[in-house]
Amino acid sequence: MEHLSVAFGAVAPLFLLMAAGFLLFSRGLVDDAFLQKANALCFNFFLPALLFVNIYHTEVGNVANFTLLLFALGCLIALFFLLCLIVPLIEKSPRKRGVMVQGMFRSNFILMGVPIVTFVFPEEGPGVVSILVAVVIPVYNLLAVCALELFTSRRARWPELLRGIAANPLIVASLLSIGIVSVGIRIPVVIEKTLAEIAAMAMPLALIALGGSFRFSRVGENKRQLAVCLPAKLIVAPVLVIGLAVLAGFRGAELLALTVMFAAPVAVSSYQMALQSEADADLAAQIVVFSTGAAAVTLVLFIYGLRALGLI
């Protein structure tokens, strides 16, 4: 039951913060103007600080499991390209295509992976998650920018796509942090503590702003898209990856890390990225909200099933 409770405990606070944002908007304590500025602030300032701090504090040098890293990246990139081929066949709206692709491959691994894997495997878990976070999170952001830019109605060309990638605050923060860690630079303690305080505000503010921006009246417009994205994200993709991982010989902390990476709900920052890219932000918000709620069940069941089979 401990393993079930930690999985549920990692998801429930996210959902409750989004509910708080929805309640604040319903009570008139925040309005659309505030939410618009809050979302822009999260995308350009708070979330980049969070990524920088998390990657900066990973002990990448202590982990040498390149097989796990290559497997994770291979599955992620293969899933991305597969979705880029399939989604245009089932969705006509360019503004929804990129959001659907992002909603089926990108997960909230940075927030879910560390607490879950570390709780189940307190000794080896942190090292396993560290290498995946440091490398996978920048790749998530890079692929998300590609999907959103390529599938928007603007029909972005390669120069525009490259400019969008280079200017994306999440990618810039990730690459900057990786560079600093790679060369062994230590930032001053005062700056480190300041960045940590800023980073601590990122997820609560992003979740509250997301919840405040959520409109139940618009869910009906995206029922078909949600019916495709949610099962694909929370069930189909994890089952395929877990099956391949088991066949490849992964067990214990490595298998659990891969499970959380692909079975966690959609990353909160995907909403802000959709908003900035002029894609369908309403659909992006709905995917985040519903995947977070549903993951409280599906992720718990995956962990329970793997534990019962003796694989973790």
C-alpha positions as CSV (number, residue, x, y, z in Angstrom):
1,M,0.0,0.0,0.0
2,E,3.0,2.3,0.5
3,H,3.8,2.3,-3.2
4,L,0.2,3.1,-4.0
5,S,0.0,6.0,-1.6
6,V,3.2,7.6,-2.9
7,A,2.0,7.5,-6.5
8,F,-1.3,9.0,-5.5
9,G,0.4,11.5,-3.2
10,A,2.5,12.8,-6.1
11,V,-0.5,13.4,-8.4
12,A,-3.1,14.7,-5.9
13,P,-1.4,18.0,-5.1
14,L,-1.2,18.9,-8.7
15,F,-4.9,18.4,-9.2
16,L,-5.7,20.3,-6.0
17,L,-3.6,23.3,-7.1
18,M,-5.5,23.4,-10.4
19,A,-8.8,23.2,-8.5
20,A,-7.7,26.1,-6.4
21,G,-7.0,28.2,-9.5
22,F,-10.4,27.3,-10.9
23,L,-12.1,28.3,-7.6
24,L,-10.2,31.6,-7.5
25,F,-11.4,32.5,-11.0
26,S,-15.0,31.4,-10.1
27,R,-14.9,33.7,-7.1
28,G,-13.6,36.6,-9.1
29,L,-10.3,36.8,-7.2
30,V,-8.4,36.5,-10.4
31,D,-9.5,37.5,-13.9
32,D,-8.4,36.8,-17.5
33,A,-5.9,39.6,-17.6
34,F,-4.1,38.3,-14.5
35,L,-4.1,34.8,-15.8
36,Q,-2.7,35.9,-19.1
37,K,0.2,37.7,-17.4
38,A,0.7,34.8,-15.0
39,N,1.0,32.3,-17.8
40,A,3.5,34.5,-19.6
41,L,5.5,35.0,-16.5
42,C,5.6,31.2,-15.8
43,F,6.7,30.5,-19.4
44,N,9.4,33.1,-19.6
45,F,10.7,33.2,-16.0
46,F,9.5,30.7,-13.4
47,L,9.5,27.5,-15.4
48,P,13.0,28.2,-16.9
49,A,14.3,28.8,-13.4
50,L,12.8,25.5,-12.3
51,L,14.4,23.6,-15.1
52,F,17.7,25.2,-14.5
53,V,17.7,24.4,-10.8
54,N,16.6,20.8,-11.2
55,I,19.2,20.0,-13.9
56,Y,21.9,22.0,-12.0
57,H,21.4,19.8,-8.9
58,T,21.5,16.4,-10.7
59,E,24.6,14.4,-10.2
60,V,24.9,13.3,-13.8
61,G,28.6,12.4,-13.4
62,N,27.8,9.7,-10.9
63,V,25.6,7.7,-13.3
64,A,27.0,5.7,-16.1
65,N,24.0,3.7,-17.4
66,F,24.1,4.8,-21.0
67,T,22.0,1.8,-22.0
68,L,19.1,3.1,-20.0
69,L,19.6,6.6,-21.4
70,L,19.7,5.4,-25.0
71,F,16.7,3.2,-24.5
72,A,14.6,6.1,-23.0
73,L,15.6,8.6,-25.7
74,G,15.1,6.0,-28.4
75,C,11.5,5.3,-27.2
76,L,10.8,8.9,-26.8
77,I,12.0,10.0,-30.3
78,A,10.3,7.0,-32.0
79,L,7.0,7.8,-30.2
80,F,7.3,11.5,-31.3
81,F,7.9,10.7,-35.0
82,L,5.1,8.0,-35.0
83,L,2.7,10.6,-33.6
84,C,3.7,13.2,-36.1
85,L,2.7,10.7,-38.8
86,I,-0.5,9.5,-37.2
87,V,-2.0,12.7,-35.8
88,P,-2.4,14.5,-39.2
89,L,-4.4,11.6,-40.5
90,I,-7.0,11.8,-37.7
91,E,-7.0,15.6,-37.0
92,K,-7.8,18.3,-39.6
93,S,-7.1,21.4,-37.5
94,P,-3.5,22.5,-37.6
95,R,-3.8,24.3,-34.2
96,K,-4.9,21.0,-32.6
97,R,-2.3,18.7,-34.2
98,G,0.7,20.0,-32.4
99,V,-1.1,20.1,-29.1
100,M,-2.2,16.5,-29.6
101,V,1.3,15.3,-30.5
102,Q,2.7,17.1,-27.4
103,G,-0.1,15.7,-25.2
104,M,0.7,12.1,-26.1
105,F,4.5,12.1,-25.8
106,R,5.4,14.7,-23.1
107,S,5.1,13.9,-19.4
108,N,5.5,15.6,-16.1
109,F,8.6,13.5,-15.4
110,I,10.5,16.2,-13.6
111,L,7.9,16.5,-10.9
112,M,6.8,12.9,-10.7
113,G,9.9,10.9,-11.3
114,V,12.1,11.9,-8.4
115,P,9.6,11.4,-5.5
116,I,8.2,8.2,-6.8
117,V,11.4,6.4,-7.8
118,T,13.3,7.7,-4.8
119,F,10.6,6.5,-2.4
120,V,10.5,3.0,-3.8
121,F,14.3,2.7,-4.3
122,P,15.9,5.2,-1.8
123,E,19.5,4.1,-2.6
124,E,19.8,3.7,-6.3
125,G,16.7,5.6,-7.4
126,P,18.0,9.2,-7.2
127,G,21.0,8.4,-9.5
128,V,18.8,6.7,-12.0
129,V,16.3,9.6,-12.2
130,S,19.1,12.2,-12.3
131,I,20.5,11.1,-15.6
132,L,17.1,10.8,-17.2
133,V,16.0,14.3,-16.0
134,A,19.1,16.0,-17.1
135,V,18.9,14.7,-20.7
136,V,15.2,13.9,-21.3
137,I,13.7,17.2,-20.1
138,P,15.6,19.3,-22.7
139,V,14.6,16.8,-25.4
140,Y,10.9,17.0,-24.3
141,N,11.1,20.8,-24.8
142,L,12.9,20.6,-28.1
143,L,10.4,18.1,-29.6
144,A,7.5,20.1,-28.2
145,V,8.6,23.3,-29.9
146,C,9.1,21.3,-33.2
147,A,5.6,19.9,-33.0
148,L,3.9,23.2,-32.1
149,E,5.7,25.2,-34.7
150,L,5.4,22.7,-37.5
151,F,1.7,22.0,-37.1
152,T,0.4,25.5,-36.4
153,S,-1.6,27.3,-39.2
154,R,1.4,29.5,-39.8
155,R,3.2,26.7,-41.6
156,A,6.5,27.5,-40.1
157,R,9.6,27.1,-42.3
158,W,12.9,25.7,-41.1
159,P,14.4,29.2,-40.3
160,E,11.4,30.1,-38.3
161,L,11.4,26.8,-36.5
162,L,15.1,27.1,-35.6
163,R,14.5,30.6,-34.4
164,G,11.6,29.4,-32.2
165,I,13.8,26.7,-30.7
166,A,16.7,29.0,-30.1
167,A,14.5,31.6,-28.4
168,N,12.5,29.1,-26.3
169,P,13.2,30.0,-22.6
170,L,12.8,26.4,-21.4
171,I,15.3,25.1,-23.9
172,V,17.7,28.0,-23.2
173,A,17.6,27.3,-19.5
174,S,18.0,23.6,-19.9
175,L,21.1,23.9,-22.2
176,L,22.6,26.6,-20.0
177,S,22.3,24.4,-16.9
178,I,23.7,21.4,-18.7
179,G,26.7,23.5,-19.9
180,I,27.4,24.7,-16.4
181,V,27.2,21.3,-14.9
182,S,29.3,19.7,-17.7
183,V,32.2,22.1,-17.2
184,G,32.0,22.0,-13.4
185,I,31.1,25.6,-12.8
186,R,29.6,26.3,-9.3
187,I,27.4,29.4,-9.1
188,P,27.6,31.6,-6.0
189,V,25.5,30.4,-3.0
190,V,23.5,33.6,-2.9
191,I,22.4,33.2,-6.5
192,E,21.8,29.5,-6.1
193,K,19.5,30.1,-3.1
194,T,17.7,32.9,-5.0
195,L,17.1,30.7,-8.0
196,A,15.8,27.9,-5.7
197,E,13.3,30.3,-4.2
198,I,12.1,31.4,-7.7
199,A,12.0,27.8,-8.8
200,A,9.8,26.8,-5.8
201,M,7.2,29.3,-7.1
202,A,7.0,27.8,-10.6
203,M,4.8,24.8,-10.3
204,P,2.2,26.2,-7.8
205,L,1.8,29.4,-9.9
206,A,1.7,27.5,-13.2
207,L,-0.9,25.0,-11.9
208,I,-3.1,27.8,-10.3
209,A,-2.9,29.8,-13.6
210,L,-3.8,26.6,-15.6
211,G,-6.8,25.9,-13.3
212,G,-8.0,29.4,-13.6
213,S,-7.8,29.3,-17.4
214,F,-9.7,26.0,-17.6
215,R,-13.3,26.3,-19.0
216,F,-15.6,23.4,-18.7
217,S,-17.9,24.9,-21.3
218,R,-15.2,24.3,-24.0
219,V,-14.6,20.6,-23.2
220,G,-17.4,19.6,-25.5
221,E,-15.5,21.1,-28.5
222,N,-12.6,18.7,-27.9
223,K,-14.3,15.4,-26.8
224,R,-12.9,13.5,-29.8
225,Q,-9.4,14.8,-29.4
226,L,-9.4,14.0,-25.6
227,A,-10.8,10.5,-26.3
228,V,-7.7,9.9,-28.5
229,C,-5.0,11.6,-26.4
230,L,-5.8,10.5,-22.9
231,P,-5.8,6.7,-23.5
232,A,-2.8,7.0,-25.8
233,K,-0.8,9.0,-23.2
234,L,-1.8,7.1,-20.1
235,I,-2.3,3.5,-21.3
236,V,-1.1,2.7,-24.8
237,A,2.3,4.4,-24.8
238,P,3.3,3.2,-21.3
239,V,2.2,-0.4,-22.0
240,L,4.3,-0.5,-25.2
241,V,7.4,1.0,-23.5
242,I,7.1,-1.1,-20.4
243,G,6.8,-4.2,-22.5
244,L,9.9,-3.3,-24.5
245,A,11.8,-2.4,-21.4
246,V,11.0,-5.8,-19.8
247,L,12.1,-7.6,-22.9
248,A,15.3,-5.5,-22.9
249,G,16.1,-6.7,-19.4
250,F,15.3,-3.6,-17.3
251,R,14.2,-4.2,-13.8
252,G,14.0,-2.4,-10.4
253,A,14.6,1.3,-10.3
254,E,15.4,1.5,-14.0
255,L,12.1,0.0,-15.0
256,L,10.2,2.2,-12.6
257,A,11.9,5.3,-13.9
258,L,10.9,4.4,-17.4
259,T,7.4,3.6,-16.3
260,V,6.9,7.0,-14.6
261,M,8.6,8.8,-17.6
262,F,6.0,7.5,-20.0
263,A,2.9,7.0,-17.7
264,A,3.0,10.4,-15.8
265,P,0.4,13.0,-16.8
266,V,1.2,15.7,-19.4
267,A,3.7,18.4,-18.4
268,V,2.1,21.5,-17.0
269,S,4.4,23.7,-19.2
270,S,2.8,22.2,-22.3
271,Y,-0.1,24.6,-21.7
272,Q,2.1,27.7,-21.6
273,M,4.0,26.5,-24.7
274,A,0.8,26.0,-26.6
275,L,-0.4,29.5,-25.5
276,Q,2.9,31.1,-26.7
277,S,2.8,29.2,-30.0
278,E,-0.8,30.3,-30.8
279,A,-1.9,26.7,-30.9
280,D,-5.1,25.4,-29.3
281,A,-4.4,26.3,-25.6
282,D,-7.8,25.2,-24.5
283,L,-7.2,21.7,-25.7
284,A,-3.7,21.7,-24.1
285,A,-5.2,22.8,-20.7
286,Q,-7.8,20.1,-20.9
287,I,-5.3,17.4,-21.7
288,V,-3.2,18.5,-18.7
289,V,-6.1,18.6,-16.3
290,F,-7.8,15.4,-17.3
291,S,-4.5,13.4,-17.6
292,T,-3.5,14.6,-14.1
293,G,-6.7,13.4,-12.6
294,A,-6.7,10.1,-14.5
295,A,-3.0,9.4,-13.7
296,A,-4.0,9.2,-10.1
297,V,-5.5,5.9,-11.1
298,T,-3.5,4.6,-14.0
299,L,0.0,5.4,-12.6
300,V,-0.9,3.7,-9.3
301,L,-2.1,0.6,-11.2
302,F,1.1,0.4,-13.2
303,I,3.2,0.6,-10.1
304,Y,1.0,-2.0,-8.3
305,G,1.1,-4.3,-11.3
306,L,4.9,-4.2,-11.7
307,R,5.3,-4.7,-8.0
308,A,3.0,-7.7,-8.0
309,L,4.9,-9.3,-10.9
310,G,8.2,-8.8,-9.1
311,L,9.6,-6.6,-11.8
312,I,10.3,-3.6,-9.4
